[in-house]
């Protein structure tokens, strides 16, 4: 019988220890988690004006260039190139754009470094070298939750030689804006 009491005594002690340990053991745990999202309005690019080099008289000999400033649209020339104030394409201008989107947000502007204009009714081309009035990245005006905007210009230059064919030249290029 003593053995039995000893066994019951050990069993009772082990049961008491298990109850005490069980009170400290953890079968589940939880945490509250916060979820966030920031929604931006779409970024939008609007072209205000096209890039125009105006009406140009090619030199008698040699070559020169015609440039349109990206900041103010001022037209200048080098060499013996003459710039006319009248003619079918006399109004020279830089290309201008307005970007709208989520206020205070960063974005990049991408333009090609160059593109070609082709003579109407012919196959002759003039290489246009482009430059823009902003550097990347840019910030839209305003703050998060409001509409921001930014206006910028694109200018460029073209070579004009005494061998450049007469006629109207046209071409297109793409401008892309994207949030960072």
C-alpha positions as CSV (number, residue, x, y, z in Angstrom):
1,X,0.0,0.0,0.0
2,X,2.8,2.4,0.6
3,X,3.8,2.0,-3.0
4,X,0.3,3.0,-4.1
5,X,0.3,6.1,-2.0
6,X,3.7,7.1,-3.3
7,X,2.4,6.6,-6.9
8,X,-0.7,8.6,-6.1
9,X,1.5,11.3,-4.5
10,X,3.7,11.5,-7.6
11,X,0.7,11.6,-10.0
12,X,-0.9,14.4,-7.9
13,X,2.3,16.4,-8.0
14,X,2.7,15.9,-11.7
15,X,-0.9,16.9,-12.3
16,X,-0.4,20.0,-10.2
17,X,2.7,20.9,-12.1
18,X,0.9,20.5,-15.4
19,X,-1.9,22.7,-14.3
20,X,0.6,25.4,-13.2
21,X,2.6,25.1,-16.5
22,X,-0.6,25.1,-18.6
23,X,-1.6,28.4,-17.2
24,X,1.6,29.9,-18.6
25,X,1.5,28.1,-22.0
26,X,0.0,30.0,-24.9
27,X,-2.2,28.1,-27.5
28,X,-3.0,31.2,-29.7
29,X,-1.7,34.8,-30.2
30,X,-3.0,37.7,-32.2
31,X,-1.9,41.2,-33.3
32,X,-3.9,44.1,-34.8
33,X,-2.4,45.0,-38.2
34,X,-2.9,48.3,-40.0
35,X,-3.4,48.3,-43.8
36,X,-2.7,51.4,-45.8
37,X,-3.1,52.6,-49.4
38,X,-2.4,55.9,-51.1
39,X,-4.5,56.6,-54.3
40,X,-3.2,59.1,-56.8
41,X,-5.3,60.7,-59.5
42,X,-4.0,59.8,-63.0
43,X,-1.1,61.8,-64.5
44,X,-2.1,63.7,-67.6
45,X,-0.1,65.5,-70.3
46,X,-1.7,68.2,-72.5
47,X,0.1,69.7,-75.5
48,X,-0.4,73.4,-75.6
49,X,1.7,74.3,-78.7
50,X,3.8,72.5,-81.3
51,X,7.5,73.0,-82.1
52,X,7.9,75.2,-85.1
53,X,11.1,76.4,-86.7
54,X,9.2,79.0,-88.8
55,X,10.1,80.0,-92.3
56,X,13.8,79.8,-93.1
57,X,16.0,80.8,-96.1
58,X,18.8,78.4,-96.7
59,X,22.3,79.9,-97.2
60,X,23.8,80.5,-100.6
61,X,26.8,78.5,-99.6
62,X,27.8,76.5,-96.5
63,X,25.5,75.7,-93.7
64,X,24.0,76.9,-90.4
65,X,21.5,76.0,-87.8
66,X,18.2,77.3,-86.5
67,X,17.4,76.8,-82.9
68,X,14.3,77.3,-80.8
69,X,14.9,78.0,-77.1
70,X,13.1,75.5,-74.8
71,X,12.5,78.2,-72.1
72,X,11.0,81.0,-74.1
73,X,10.7,79.9,-77.7
74,X,13.1,82.5,-79.0
75,X,14.4,81.6,-82.5
76,X,18.1,82.1,-83.4
77,X,20.3,81.1,-86.3
78,X,24.0,80.6,-87.0
79,X,25.8,80.7,-90.3
80,X,24.2,82.5,-93.3
81,X,20.7,81.2,-92.6
82,X,18.0,83.9,-92.8
83,X,14.9,83.8,-90.6
84,X,11.7,85.3,-92.1
85,X,8.9,86.9,-90.1
86,X,6.3,86.0,-92.7
87,X,5.5,83.0,-94.9
88,X,3.5,79.9,-94.7
89,X,5.2,78.7,-91.5
90,X,6.5,82.0,-90.1
91,X,5.4,81.7,-86.5
92,X,8.3,80.0,-84.7
93,X,7.5,78.4,-81.3
94,X,8.7,75.9,-78.8
95,X,6.5,73.0,-77.9
96,X,4.8,73.5,-74.6
97,X,3.0,71.1,-72.3
98,X,1.1,71.1,-69.1
99,X,1.2,68.1,-66.7
100,X,-1.6,67.6,-64.2
101,X,-1.8,64.9,-61.5
102,X,-1.6,64.3,-57.8
103,X,-0.3,67.4,-56.0
104,X,3.2,67.3,-54.6
105,X,4.2,64.1,-56.4
106,X,7.4,63.4,-58.3
107,X,7.4,62.5,-62.0
108,X,9.8,62.2,-65.0
109,X,9.5,63.7,-68.5
110,X,10.9,61.6,-71.3
111,X,11.6,62.9,-74.8
112,X,13.7,61.5,-77.6
113,X,17.1,63.1,-78.2
114,X,16.2,63.6,-81.9
115,X,13.8,62.7,-84.6
116,X,13.5,63.4,-88.4
117,X,11.2,65.7,-90.3
118,X,10.5,64.6,-93.9
119,X,9.9,67.0,-96.8
120,X,6.3,67.0,-98.0
121,X,6.1,65.3,-101.4
122,X,9.7,64.1,-101.1
123,X,12.0,61.8,-99.2
124,X,14.5,64.3,-97.9
125,X,14.8,64.6,-94.1
126,X,16.1,67.0,-91.6
127,X,17.4,65.8,-88.2
128,X,15.9,67.7,-85.3
129,X,17.8,67.6,-82.0
130,X,15.5,68.2,-79.0
131,X,16.0,69.6,-75.5
132,X,13.6,70.4,-72.7
133,X,13.3,73.2,-70.1
134,X,13.1,70.8,-67.1
135,X,15.3,68.2,-65.6
136,X,14.2,65.0,-64.0
137,X,12.6,64.4,-61.6
138,X,10.0,67.2,-61.3
139,X,7.3,67.9,-58.7
140,X,3.8,68.8,-59.4
141,X,2.5,71.9,-57.5
142,X,0.1,71.4,-54.6
143,X,-0.1,68.7,-52.0
144,X,-1.5,65.2,-51.7
145,X,-5.2,65.2,-52.2
146,X,-5.2,68.2,-54.6
147,X,-4.6,68.6,-58.3
148,X,-1.1,69.8,-59.1
149,X,0.4,71.0,-62.3
150,X,3.6,71.9,-64.1
151,X,4.2,73.5,-67.5
152,X,7.4,72.9,-69.5
153,X,8.8,73.5,-72.9
154,X,10.7,71.6,-75.6
155,X,13.0,73.3,-78.0
156,X,15.5,72.1,-80.5
157,X,17.7,72.8,-83.4
158,X,18.0,71.8,-87.1
159,X,20.9,72.1,-89.6
160,X,20.2,74.0,-92.8
161,X,22.7,73.7,-95.6
162,X,22.8,75.3,-99.1
163,X,21.9,71.8,-100.4
164,X,18.8,71.4,-98.2
165,X,15.8,70.9,-100.5
166,X,13.2,73.6,-100.5
167,X,9.7,72.7,-99.2
168,X,7.7,72.1,-96.0
169,X,9.1,69.6,-93.6
170,X,7.1,67.8,-90.9
171,X,7.6,65.1,-88.3
172,X,6.4,64.0,-84.9
173,X,7.9,62.9,-81.6
174,X,6.4,61.5,-78.4
175,X,6.6,63.1,-75.0
176,X,5.9,60.8,-72.0
177,X,5.4,61.7,-68.4
178,X,5.2,59.1,-65.6
179,X,5.0,59.2,-61.8
180,X,8.2,58.0,-60.0
